[in-house]
């Protein structure tokens, strides 16, 4: 029973992550449980700090709780490199992720920063790292 509860809570967080702000009916159908049963899991996730609830009760929506946010701007004047951005701002917040996830983040960030350096014609690039709660924490 504990394993199934954990699966349901993980699914709730997954649905919220993919922009389904109110996943109750979807999860109830997926696990063949009542919406009230799903709401008990949602309330637990809110109480534990994994989700943030907003809106009126009947139209309540959920977001994953934010653990940390950091935003920095780098000049595009020839002194910034994609590795400088990764090493200076992003690597540390990603240390608790497994290596495949770190590799994906590293590749995506460095490609985007490199494209900004090589092709944007801009004066700066801003990088914002937002870490949300996950399951299990």
N, C-alpha and C positions, 0 to 999 in steps of 0.2 A: 504493500500500500504506500509506503514512504517513497518508493521508487516512482510509482505512478504520479504521486503528488509533485515530485521533483520534475518529472517530465512535463506535467501540465504547466508548472510555473516557468520552466524553460521555454515552452511554446508561447506563453503569454509574452515574455520578454522578446522573443524572436518576432512575434507579430507586431509589437509596438515598435521595435527597431525598424521594421519594413513599412512604417508609416500607417499601420492600422491602429489608429489612436484609441479605438474601443474594440478590443478583440474578443469580447465576452461570447457573443453568439458563435463566432467562427470556431473558437476553442471548444465550446460546448458541443458543437456538431462533430468536431474532429475526435473528441474523446467520449462521445455519447454520454455526456453528463448534463445536468441542468445548468442554466445560466447562473443560478444562485450558488451552485458549487464552484463555478469558475470565479464568481465574485469573492468568495472566501479566499481563494488563492491570490486574487488581485489585491485584496485588502492586506493580506500578509506581506506581499511584495512592497506595498506602500509603507506599511509599518516597519519593515526591515530596511527601508531606504533605497530599494532597488528601483522603484517607480515613484513618479510624482503625479498626483491627481489634480485636475483642475476642471472648473465648470460646475454647473448645477448637477444635482444627483441624477436626474433622468438623462442628462446629456453629458455626463462625466466623460472626460478624455484622460489619457495617460501618456506620459513621456518617461523615457528612461532617465533616472536621476543622474545629474552631472557630477562626476568626481573631481574633475579639474579642467580648467580652460587656460590656455596660454596663447597669446597672439603677439607676433613680432613682425616688423617690417624690415626688409633688407634692401639696401640700395642696389640698383642695377648699373653700377658704375665701373664694372670690371673687377671689383674686390670680392664679389659674392660668387660662391660656387654651390652646386647642389649638395655636395658633401659637407660644406660648411654649415648649411642650413640643417641638414640631418644631424650632424654631430653637435651643433650648438643648441638645438631646441627640441628635436623630436626623439632622438635616441633614448634619452632617460625615461620619458613617460611610457615608452614602449617596452622597457626591460622585462616587465612581468608577463608579456605575451610569449607564446611559444615561437620557435624560430620560423616556421612557415609564415605565421602572421606578421612577424617582424620583417621578413623578407618582402612580403607583399606591400607593406607600408613603406619600406625603404624604396622599393622600385617605383611605386606610384608617386611618392613625393619627389624623388630626385628627377623623374621624368618631367613632372609638371614644372618644377623649378628650372630645370634645364631649358624647357620650352619657353618659359618666361624670359630667361636670359637671352636665348638665341633668337627669338621670334617676336616678342611682344612690342619692342620699341618703347617700352615704358621706362619710368625712372626708378620704380621700386616694385618689390613683390612682397605681399603679406601672406604669412602662414599662420593659420590658427589650428591648434591642436585641442580637441575637445574629447575628453575621456568620459564615457558614461559607465554606469554600473553594469555589471554583467552577471550571469548566473553560471556556475556558482561564483561568489565574490572571492 
